[in-house]
């Protein structure tokens, strides 16, 4: 699947951009299904998602989403009276996390051999999809996602997680495209998200500063796929534009390696989803 040049780019910069991995028909089906799920879901208005302020996180609801399909509100979806300030479909931060197991539209995409081949080309022996999310980045209220590394949340030894970031709509500077730190995957893992029972907290590991002044914006076209290393720092700004920025993400770990029991996302009932 990947050329020698693409693998070299990944090894050097920590990511590779693969144009047009989802067709217009694929994207329409995925987007339509996401909005159907929102309308049919039982949604708790108290459950909001923010990477800036994790106090809004309902631990029971969040932990349970590892093996279910659940919707999370944007932090700024509500007015001062605690009421939604716009329709429900325009208030959701994300849908996660077992879409690839439980929804046939998302499962069909996840099972395409090309996506498993990419992980094998990048060194995984048994590509295992642990988490799928639809991230909305809603117009005007889409929240910031602070600098982080995905290996903090999907810890294996050695580190193995790959992120697949599919643009379901054009991602631009105005609506909150990703920012990456090319080459930053060679640095240390700065922190690790630790779960013990129903308690979750971030454990500092290394004081290396985040690349707040040196990140590289990655505007991409709808249908494009960014694949990046679990240690690569990345970020996205808040969306204050009038355009949404829908994305689909996979987090894929090497099932041949031990998966840490302290990771928040566990799949005791569903088991492995091999790509």
Secondary structure, 3 states (H helix, E strand, C coil): CCCHHHHHHHHHHCEEEECCCCCHHHHHHHHHHHHHHHHHCCCCCCCEECCCCHHHCCHHHHHHHHHCEEEEEECCCECCCCCECCCHHHCEEEEEECHHHHCHHHHHHHCCHHHHHHHHHCCCCCEEEEEEEEECCCCCCECCEEEECHHHCCCECCCCCEEEEEECCCECCCCCCEEECCCHHHCCCCEEEEEECCEEEEEECCCCCCCCCCCEEECECCCCEEEEECCCCEEECCECCCCCCCEEEEEEEECCCCECCCCCCCCCCCCCCEC
